Amino acid sequence: MISKTLAAASTKPLVLTILRSGENYGYQIIQSVRRISGGHLEWSEPMLYPLLQRMERDGFVKSSWKITEKKRLRKYYRLTDKGVKEQEKEKEQWFLISRLFSRLLEDEMAAGVK
């Protein structure tokens, strides 16, 4: 399992990236994260919905209610233009951290550290 701290830090960029591929609803986002992470990230609705509300307040996502095939209301979220820009910014920051960590591990291996 991934530590709670790292999981918490990754929620916003992961949600933005999932929504970048199209409109989605909360439970589907949770299932996508579980599937993509191979079960290493287990999100809950009480964790996700406050984040989606905050992202909507910040203007990164918009929500709309739609009726499902089973005649139930479901809230869908989609990225705004501001959300697309935020996703790009988050992606660059994560790539930077990933490259930094890779370099540190390469240096560690070159030095023979176990």
C-alpha positions as CSV (number, residue, x, y, z in Angstrom):
1,M,0.0,0.0,0.0
2,I,1.0,3.6,-0.6
3,S,1.5,5.8,2.4
4,K,-1.3,8.1,3.4
5,T,0.9,11.1,2.9
6,L,1.9,10.2,-0.6
7,A,-1.7,9.2,-1.5
8,A,-3.0,12.5,-0.2
9,A,-0.5,14.5,-2.2
10,S,-1.4,12.6,-5.4
11,T,-5.2,13.0,-5.2
12,K,-5.6,16.3,-7.0
13,P,-3.2,15.6,-9.9
14,L,-4.8,12.1,-10.3
15,V,-8.3,13.4,-10.4
16,L,-7.4,16.2,-12.8
17,T,-5.7,13.7,-15.1
18,I,-8.7,11.2,-15.0
19,L,-11.1,14.1,-15.8
20,R,-8.8,15.2,-18.6
21,S,-9.9,12.1,-20.5
22,G,-13.6,13.1,-20.1
23,E,-16.5,13.6,-17.8
24,N,-16.8,11.3,-14.9
25,Y,-18.7,10.7,-11.6
26,G,-17.2,10.1,-8.2
27,Y,-17.6,6.3,-7.8
28,Q,-16.2,5.9,-11.4
29,I,-13.2,8.0,-10.4
30,I,-12.6,5.8,-7.3
31,Q,-12.8,2.7,-9.4
32,S,-10.4,4.1,-12.1
33,V,-7.8,4.9,-9.4
34,R,-8.2,1.4,-7.9
35,R,-7.8,-0.2,-11.3
36,I,-4.9,2.0,-12.6
37,S,-3.0,1.6,-9.3
38,G,-3.5,-2.2,-9.2
39,G,-5.3,-1.8,-5.9
40,H,-2.4,0.1,-4.2
41,L,-4.6,3.2,-3.9
42,E,-8.0,2.7,-2.2
43,W,-10.0,5.9,-2.1
44,S,-13.3,6.4,-0.4
45,E,-16.2,8.7,-1.2
46,P,-15.7,10.7,2.0
47,M,-12.1,11.4,0.9
48,L,-13.0,12.2,-2.8
49,Y,-16.1,14.4,-2.6
50,P,-14.6,17.2,-0.5
51,L,-11.7,17.3,-3.0
52,L,-14.1,17.6,-5.9
53,Q,-16.0,20.3,-4.1
54,R,-12.8,22.2,-3.4
55,M,-11.7,21.8,-7.1
56,E,-15.1,23.1,-8.2
57,R,-14.8,26.2,-5.9
58,D,-11.3,26.8,-7.3
59,G,-12.8,26.7,-10.8
60,F,-10.9,23.5,-12.0
61,V,-14.0,21.4,-12.5
62,K,-17.7,22.0,-13.2
63,S,-20.4,19.6,-12.2
64,S,-23.8,18.8,-13.6
65,W,-26.6,16.4,-12.6
66,K,-27.7,13.9,-15.1
67,I,-30.3,11.1,-15.1
68,T,-28.8,7.6,-15.5
69,E,-30.4,4.8,-17.5
70,K,-31.9,3.6,-14.2
71,K,-33.6,7.0,-13.8
72,R,-31.3,8.0,-10.9
73,L,-29.6,11.4,-10.5
74,R,-25.8,11.3,-10.7
75,K,-23.4,14.2,-10.4
76,Y,-20.8,14.3,-13.2
77,Y,-17.6,16.3,-13.1
78,R,-15.6,17.7,-16.0
79,L,-12.5,19.9,-16.3
80,T,-12.7,23.6,-17.1
81,D,-10.1,25.4,-19.1
82,K,-8.6,26.5,-15.8
83,G,-8.6,22.8,-14.8
84,V,-6.7,21.8,-17.9
85,K,-4.0,24.4,-17.1
86,E,-3.8,23.2,-13.5
87,Q,-3.5,19.6,-14.7
88,E,-0.6,20.6,-16.9
89,K,1.1,22.4,-14.0
90,E,0.6,19.4,-11.7
91,K,1.9,17.0,-14.3
92,E,5.1,19.0,-14.8
93,Q,5.7,19.1,-11.0
94,W,5.2,15.4,-10.7
95,F,7.6,14.7,-13.7
96,L,10.2,17.0,-12.0
97,I,10.0,15.1,-8.7
98,S,10.1,11.7,-10.6
99,R,13.2,12.8,-12.5
100,L,14.8,14.0,-9.3
101,F,14.1,10.8,-7.5
102,S,15.4,8.7,-10.4
103,R,18.7,10.7,-10.4
104,L,19.1,10.2,-6.7
105,L,18.5,6.4,-7.1
106,E,21.0,6.3,-10.0
107,D,23.6,8.1,-7.8
108,E,22.9,5.7,-5.0
109,M,23.3,2.7,-7.2
110,A,26.6,4.1,-8.7
111,A,27.9,4.7,-5.2
112,G,27.1,1.0,-4.3
113,V,24.6,2.0,-1.6
114,K,22.2,-0.8,-0.7
